[in-house]
């Protein structure tokens, strides 16, 4: 797991963090110290935590906002919605695709969970996956 130096808030983070209550607006750049995303108040969360996946995106290459938009769009597209007749078809594509396979957590053989690398993937891989599943 490569640890990146810069992250950006891909949506407002207004909640209790490790350093206390914080209100971090969309687009705010954050640093990484000892594998934790930090702000001026202190430590927010671990880089591989669910809060990191939901609210922040790796931004060392300056593409953090787009990376975050794509990961969130892919996840949203793959959610089961009421009267969704193509849900299983979308997931079948993901399970069968070699690009997607490298972003599956290996510790769950019969259930798909995106791994840390998915949230830090190159834009071309995320664009490919988004197109594969029909994410907007």
Biotite code that builds the C-alpha atoms (Angstrom):
import biotite.structure as struc

atoms = struc.array([
    struc.Atom([0.000, 0.000, 0.000], chain_id="A", res_id=1, res_name="UNK", atom_name="CA", element="C"),
    struc.Atom([1.631, 3.195, -1.187], chain_id="A", res_id=2, res_name="UNK", atom_name="CA", element="C"),
    struc.Atom([0.947, 6.197, 1.041], chain_id="A", res_id=3, res_name="UNK", atom_name="CA", element="C"),
    struc.Atom([0.455, 9.468, -0.800], chain_id="A", res_id=4, res_name="UNK", atom_name="CA", element="C"),
    struc.Atom([1.402, 12.929, 0.517], chain_id="A", res_id=5, res_name="UNK", atom_name="CA", element="C"),
    struc.Atom([-1.589, 15.000, -0.560], chain_id="A", res_id=6, res_name="UNK", atom_name="CA", element="C"),
    struc.Atom([-5.326, 14.442, -0.287], chain_id="A", res_id=7, res_name="UNK", atom_name="CA", element="C"),
    struc.Atom([-8.272, 16.668, -1.148], chain_id="A", res_id=8, res_name="UNK", atom_name="CA", element="C"),
    struc.Atom([-11.771, 16.778, 0.313], chain_id="A", res_id=9, res_name="UNK", atom_name="CA", element="C"),
    struc.Atom([-14.172, 15.460, -2.348], chain_id="A", res_id=10, res_name="UNK", atom_name="CA", element="C"),
    struc.Atom([-17.163, 16.484, -0.217], chain_id="A", res_id=11, res_name="UNK", atom_name="CA", element="C"),
    struc.Atom([-17.606, 18.470, 2.969], chain_id="A", res_id=12, res_name="UNK", atom_name="CA", element="C"),
    struc.Atom([-16.274, 16.639, 6.013], chain_id="A", res_id=13, res_name="UNK", atom_name="CA", element="C"),
    struc.Atom([-18.210, 18.020, 8.980], chain_id="A", res_id=14, res_name="UNK", atom_name="CA", element="C"),
    struc.Atom([-17.982, 15.550, 11.805], chain_id="A", res_id=15, res_name="UNK", atom_name="CA", element="C"),
    struc.Atom([-15.962, 14.307, 14.708], chain_id="A", res_id=16, res_name="UNK", atom_name="CA", element="C"),
    struc.Atom([-12.444, 13.423, 13.577], chain_id="A", res_id=17, res_name="UNK", atom_name="CA", element="C"),
    struc.Atom([-9.532, 12.056, 15.582], chain_id="A", res_id=18, res_name="UNK", atom_name="CA", element="C"),
    struc.Atom([-8.517, 15.648, 16.428], chain_id="A", res_id=19, res_name="UNK", atom_name="CA", element="C"),
    struc.Atom([-12.047, 16.726, 17.415], chain_id="A", res_id=20, res_name="UNK", atom_name="CA", element="C"),
    struc.Atom([-14.925, 18.330, 15.531], chain_id="A", res_id=21, res_name="UNK", atom_name="CA", element="C"),
    struc.Atom([-13.864, 19.659, 12.129], chain_id="A", res_id=22, res_name="UNK", atom_name="CA", element="C"),
    struc.Atom([-15.560, 21.318, 9.184], chain_id="A", res_id=23, res_name="UNK", atom_name="CA", element="C"),
    struc.Atom([-13.483, 20.777, 6.054], chain_id="A", res_id=24, res_name="UNK", atom_name="CA", element="C"),
    struc.Atom([-15.038, 22.240, 2.887], chain_id="A", res_id=25, res_name="UNK", atom_name="CA", element="C"),
    struc.Atom([-15.066, 20.544, -0.530], chain_id="A", res_id=26, res_name="UNK", atom_name="CA", element="C"),
    struc.Atom([-11.779, 21.095, -2.350], chain_id="A", res_id=27, res_name="UNK", atom_name="CA", element="C"),
    struc.Atom([-9.650, 21.619, 0.763], chain_id="A", res_id=28, res_name="UNK", atom_name="CA", element="C"),
    struc.Atom([-6.190, 20.126, 0.395], chain_id="A", res_id=29, res_name="UNK", atom_name="CA", element="C"),
    struc.Atom([-4.868, 18.046, 3.280], chain_id="A", res_id=30, res_name="UNK", atom_name="CA", element="C"),
    struc.Atom([-1.470, 16.552, 4.050], chain_id="A", res_id=31, res_name="UNK", atom_name="CA", element="C"),
    struc.Atom([-0.541, 13.057, 5.192], chain_id="A", res_id=32, res_name="UNK", atom_name="CA", element="C"),
    struc.Atom([1.494, 12.496, 8.343], chain_id="A", res_id=33, res_name="UNK", atom_name="CA", element="C"),
    struc.Atom([2.289, 8.958, 9.515], chain_id="A", res_id=34, res_name="UNK", atom_name="CA", element="C"),
    struc.Atom([-0.384, 7.431, 7.238], chain_id="A", res_id=35, res_name="UNK", atom_name="CA", element="C"),
    struc.Atom([-3.073, 9.819, 8.526], chain_id="A", res_id=36, res_name="UNK", atom_name="CA", element="C"),
    struc.Atom([-4.858, 12.599, 6.653], chain_id="A", res_id=37, res_name="UNK", atom_name="CA", element="C"),
    struc.Atom([-4.339, 15.830, 8.575], chain_id="A", res_id=38, res_name="UNK", atom_name="CA", element="C"),
    struc.Atom([-5.587, 19.415, 8.614], chain_id="A", res_id=39, res_name="UNK", atom_name="CA", element="C"),
    struc.Atom([-4.539, 22.499, 10.564], chain_id="A", res_id=40, res_name="UNK", atom_name="CA", element="C"),
    struc.Atom([-6.378, 21.159, 13.661], chain_id="A", res_id=41, res_name="UNK", atom_name="CA", element="C"),
    struc.Atom([-4.573, 17.799, 13.577], chain_id="A", res_id=42, res_name="UNK", atom_name="CA", element="C"),
    struc.Atom([-5.289, 14.216, 12.551], chain_id="A", res_id=43, res_name="UNK", atom_name="CA", element="C"),
    struc.Atom([-8.531, 13.541, 10.680], chain_id="A", res_id=44, res_name="UNK", atom_name="CA", element="C"),
    struc.Atom([-8.409, 9.835, 9.823], chain_id="A", res_id=45, res_name="UNK", atom_name="CA", element="C"),
    struc.Atom([-6.256, 6.942, 8.619], chain_id="A", res_id=46, res_name="UNK", atom_name="CA", element="C"),
    struc.Atom([-5.678, 6.948, 4.822], chain_id="A", res_id=47, res_name="UNK", atom_name="CA", element="C"),
    struc.Atom([-7.299, 3.513, 4.413], chain_id="A", res_id=48, res_name="UNK", atom_name="CA", element="C"),
    struc.Atom([-10.346, 4.232, 6.608], chain_id="A", res_id=49, res_name="UNK", atom_name="CA", element="C"),
    struc.Atom([-13.919, 4.427, 5.364], chain_id="A", res_id=50, res_name="UNK", atom_name="CA", element="C"),
    struc.Atom([-13.957, 8.177, 6.136], chain_id="A", res_id=51, res_name="UNK", atom_name="CA", element="C"),
    struc.Atom([-10.917, 8.609, 3.893], chain_id="A", res_id=52, res_name="UNK", atom_name="CA", element="C"),
    struc.Atom([-12.653, 6.681, 1.088], chain_id="A", res_id=53, res_name="UNK", atom_name="CA", element="C"),
    struc.Atom([-15.927, 8.592, 1.491], chain_id="A", res_id=54, res_name="UNK", atom_name="CA", element="C"),
    struc.Atom([-14.621, 12.137, 1.950], chain_id="A", res_id=55, res_name="UNK", atom_name="CA", element="C"),
    struc.Atom([-11.090, 12.426, 0.564], chain_id="A", res_id=56, res_name="UNK", atom_name="CA", element="C"),
    struc.Atom([-9.106, 11.491, -2.504], chain_id="A", res_id=57, res_name="UNK", atom_name="CA", element="C"),
    struc.Atom([-5.402, 11.157, -3.216], chain_id="A", res_id=58, res_name="UNK", atom_name="CA", element="C"),
    struc.Atom([-4.226, 14.337, -4.932], chain_id="A", res_id=59, res_name="UNK", atom_name="CA", element="C"),
    struc.Atom([-0.468, 13.979, -5.508], chain_id="A", res_id=60, res_name="UNK", atom_name="CA", element="C"),
    struc.Atom([-1.080, 14.246, -9.262], chain_id="A", res_id=61, res_name="UNK", atom_name="CA", element="C"),
    struc.Atom([-3.564, 17.153, -9.006], chain_id="A", res_id=62, res_name="UNK", atom_name="CA", element="C"),
    struc.Atom([-6.478, 14.925, -10.111], chain_id="A", res_id=63, res_name="UNK", atom_name="CA", element="C"),
    struc.Atom([-7.972, 14.249, -6.689], chain_id="A", res_id=64, res_name="UNK", atom_name="CA", element="C"),
    struc.Atom([-11.332, 15.889, -7.327], chain_id="A", res_id=65, res_name="UNK", atom_name="CA", element="C"),
    struc.Atom([-11.832, 13.966, -10.578], chain_id="A", res_id=66, res_name="UNK", atom_name="CA", element="C"),
    struc.Atom([-10.592, 10.732, -8.969], chain_id="A", res_id=67, res_name="UNK", atom_name="CA", element="C"),
    struc.Atom([-13.084, 11.226, -6.141], chain_id="A", res_id=68, res_name="UNK", atom_name="CA", element="C"),
    struc.Atom([-15.908, 12.021, -8.551], chain_id="A", res_id=69, res_name="UNK", atom_name="CA", element="C"),
    struc.Atom([-15.226, 8.849, -10.528], chain_id="A", res_id=70, res_name="UNK", atom_name="CA", element="C"),
    struc.Atom([-14.929, 6.520, -7.534], chain_id="A", res_id=71, res_name="UNK", atom_name="CA", element="C"),
    struc.Atom([-18.166, 7.876, -6.057], chain_id="A", res_id=72, res_name="UNK", atom_name="CA", element="C"),
    struc.Atom([-19.972, 7.632, -9.429], chain_id="A", res_id=73, res_name="UNK", atom_name="CA", element="C"),
    struc.Atom([-18.862, 4.007, -9.875], chain_id="A", res_id=74, res_name="UNK", atom_name="CA", element="C"),
    struc.Atom([-19.999, 3.058, -6.381], chain_id="A", res_id=75, res_name="UNK", atom_name="CA", element="C"),
    struc.Atom([-23.343, 4.818, -6.828], chain_id="A", res_id=76, res_name="UNK", atom_name="CA", element="C"),
    struc.Atom([-23.932, 3.167, -10.200], chain_id="A", res_id=77, res_name="UNK", atom_name="CA", element="C"),
    struc.Atom([-23.364, -0.281, -8.705], chain_id="A", res_id=78, res_name="UNK", atom_name="CA", element="C"),
    struc.Atom([-25.884, 0.207, -5.878], chain_id="A", res_id=79, res_name="UNK", atom_name="CA", element="C"),
    struc.Atom([-29.111, -1.752, -6.003], chain_id="A", res_id=80, res_name="UNK", atom_name="CA", element="C"),
    struc.Atom([-32.031, 0.539, -6.734], chain_id="A", res_id=81, res_name="UNK", atom_name="CA", element="C"),
    struc.Atom([-35.735, -0.242, -6.608], chain_id="A", res_id=82, res_name="UNK", atom_name="CA", element="C"),
    struc.Atom([-36.948, -1.848, -9.861], chain_id="A", res_id=83, res_name="UNK", atom_name="CA", element="C"),
    struc.Atom([-33.343, -2.173, -11.076], chain_id="A", res_id=84, res_name="UNK", atom_name="CA", element="C"),
    struc.Atom([-33.341, -4.808, -13.833], chain_id="A", res_id=85, res_name="UNK", atom_name="CA", element="C"),
    struc.Atom([-29.664, -4.383, -14.814], chain_id="A", res_id=86, res_name="UNK", atom_name="CA", element="C"),
    struc.Atom([-28.070, -4.510, -11.357], chain_id="A", res_id=87, res_name="UNK", atom_name="CA", element="C"),
    struc.Atom([-26.682, -8.043, -11.756], chain_id="A", res_id=88, res_name="UNK", atom_name="CA", element="C"),
    struc.Atom([-25.509, -7.346, -15.319], chain_id="A", res_id=89, res_name="UNK", atom_name="CA", element="C"),
    struc.Atom([-23.379, -4.438, -14.092], chain_id="A", res_id=90, res_name="UNK", atom_name="CA", element="C"),
    struc.Atom([-21.843, -6.553, -11.345], chain_id="A", res_id=91, res_name="UNK", atom_name="CA", element="C"),
    struc.Atom([-21.244, -9.466, -13.743], chain_id="A", res_id=92, res_name="UNK", atom_name="CA", element="C"),
    struc.Atom([-19.167, -7.108, -15.895], chain_id="A", res_id=93, res_name="UNK", atom_name="CA", element="C"),
    struc.Atom([-17.128, -6.029, -12.873], chain_id="A", res_id=94, res_name="UNK", atom_name="CA", element="C"),
    struc.Atom([-16.502, -9.617, -11.695], chain_id="A", res_id=95, res_name="UNK", atom_name="CA", element="C"),
    struc.Atom([-15.395, -10.705, -15.179], chain_id="A", res_id=96, res_name="UNK", atom_name="CA", element="C"),
    struc.Atom([-13.147, -7.757, -15.995], chain_id="A", res_id=97, res_name="UNK", atom_name="CA", element="C"),
    struc.Atom([-9.359, -8.027, -15.436], chain_id="A", res_id=98, res_name="UNK", atom_name="CA", element="C"),
    struc.Atom([-8.962, -4.279, -14.826], chain_id="A", res_id=99, res_name="UNK", atom_name="CA", element="C"),
    struc.Atom([-11.612, -4.409, -12.100], chain_id="A", res_id=100, res_name="UNK", atom_name="CA", element="C"),
    struc.Atom([-10.088, -7.541, -10.560], chain_id="A", res_id=101, res_name="UNK", atom_name="CA", element="C"),
    struc.Atom([-6.970, -5.694, -9.446], chain_id="A", res_id=102, res_name="UNK", atom_name="CA", element="C"),
    struc.Atom([-9.183, -3.396, -7.357], chain_id="A", res_id=103, res_name="UNK", atom_name="CA", element="C"),
    struc.Atom([-11.072, -6.143, -5.500], chain_id="A", res_id=104, res_name="UNK", atom_name="CA", element="C"),
    struc.Atom([-10.170, -6.867, -1.896], chain_id="A", res_id=105, res_name="UNK", atom_name="CA", element="C"),
    struc.Atom([-8.672, -10.345, -1.976], chain_id="A", res_id=106, res_name="UNK", atom_name="CA", element="C"),
    struc.Atom([-9.779, -11.271, 1.540], chain_id="A", res_id=107, res_name="UNK", atom_name="CA", element="C"),
    struc.Atom([-13.420, -11.651, 0.401], chain_id="A", res_id=108, res_name="UNK", atom_name="CA", element="C"),
    struc.Atom([-13.719, -14.462, -2.142], chain_id="A", res_id=109, res_name="UNK", atom_name="CA", element="C"),
    struc.Atom([-17.488, -14.336, -2.708], chain_id="A", res_id=110, res_name="UNK", atom_name="CA", element="C"),
    struc.Atom([-18.213, -10.663, -1.992], chain_id="A", res_id=111, res_name="UNK", atom_name="CA", element="C"),
    struc.Atom([-16.890, -7.605, -3.818], chain_id="A", res_id=112, res_name="UNK", atom_name="CA", element="C"),
    struc.Atom([-15.321, -4.830, -1.786], chain_id="A", res_id=113, res_name="UNK", atom_name="CA", element="C"),
    struc.Atom([-13.165, -2.175, -3.430], chain_id="A", res_id=114, res_name="UNK", atom_name="CA", element="C"),
    struc.Atom([-9.613, -2.124, -2.098], chain_id="A", res_id=115, res_name="UNK", atom_name="CA", element="C"),
    struc.Atom([-7.393, 0.815, -1.129], chain_id="A", res_id=116, res_name="UNK", atom_name="CA", element="C"),
    struc.Atom([-5.832, 0.862, -4.599], chain_id="A", res_id=117, res_name="UNK", atom_name="CA", element="C"),
    struc.Atom([-9.253, 1.507, -6.213], chain_id="A", res_id=118, res_name="UNK", atom_name="CA", element="C"),
    struc.Atom([-9.589, 4.806, -4.345], chain_id="A", res_id=119, res_name="UNK", atom_name="CA", element="C"),
    struc.Atom([-6.101, 5.808, -5.545], chain_id="A", res_id=120, res_name="UNK", atom_name="CA", element="C"),
    struc.Atom([-6.284, 4.347, -9.045], chain_id="A", res_id=121, res_name="UNK", atom_name="CA", element="C"),
    struc.Atom([-5.024, 6.143, -12.141], chain_id="A", res_id=122, res_name="UNK", atom_name="CA", element="C"),
    struc.Atom([-7.738, 8.160, -13.863], chain_id="A", res_id=123, res_name="UNK", atom_name="CA", element="C"),
    struc.Atom([-7.635, 6.011, -17.008], chain_id="A", res_id=124, res_name="UNK", atom_name="CA", element="C"),
    struc.Atom([-8.550, 2.900, -14.974], chain_id="A", res_id=125, res_name="UNK", atom_name="CA", element="C"),
    struc.Atom([-11.378, 4.705, -13.197], chain_id="A", res_id=126, res_name="UNK", atom_name="CA", element="C"),
    struc.Atom([-12.669, 6.121, -16.502], chain_id="A", res_id=127, res_name="UNK", atom_name="CA", element="C"),
    struc.Atom([-12.596, 2.614, -17.959], chain_id="A", res_id=128, res_name="UNK", atom_name="CA", element="C"),
    struc.Atom([-14.529, 1.143, -15.009], chain_id="A", res_id=129, res_name="UNK", atom_name="CA", element="C"),
    struc.Atom([-17.043, 3.995, -15.084], chain_id="A", res_id=130, res_name="UNK", atom_name="CA", element="C"),
    struc.Atom([-17.693, 3.367, -18.761], chain_id="A", res_id=131, res_name="UNK", atom_name="CA", element="C"),
    struc.Atom([-17.902, -0.397, -18.191], chain_id="A", res_id=132, res_name="UNK", atom_name="CA", element="C"),
    struc.Atom([-20.689, -0.046, -15.609], chain_id="A", res_id=133, res_name="UNK", atom_name="CA", element="C"),
    struc.Atom([-22.390, 2.974, -17.168], chain_id="A", res_id=134, res_name="UNK", atom_name="CA", element="C"),
    struc.Atom([-21.531, 5.479, -14.432], chain_id="A", res_id=135, res_name="UNK", atom_name="CA", element="C"),
    struc.Atom([-22.180, 9.111, -15.249], chain_id="A", res_id=136, res_name="UNK", atom_name="CA", element="C"),
])
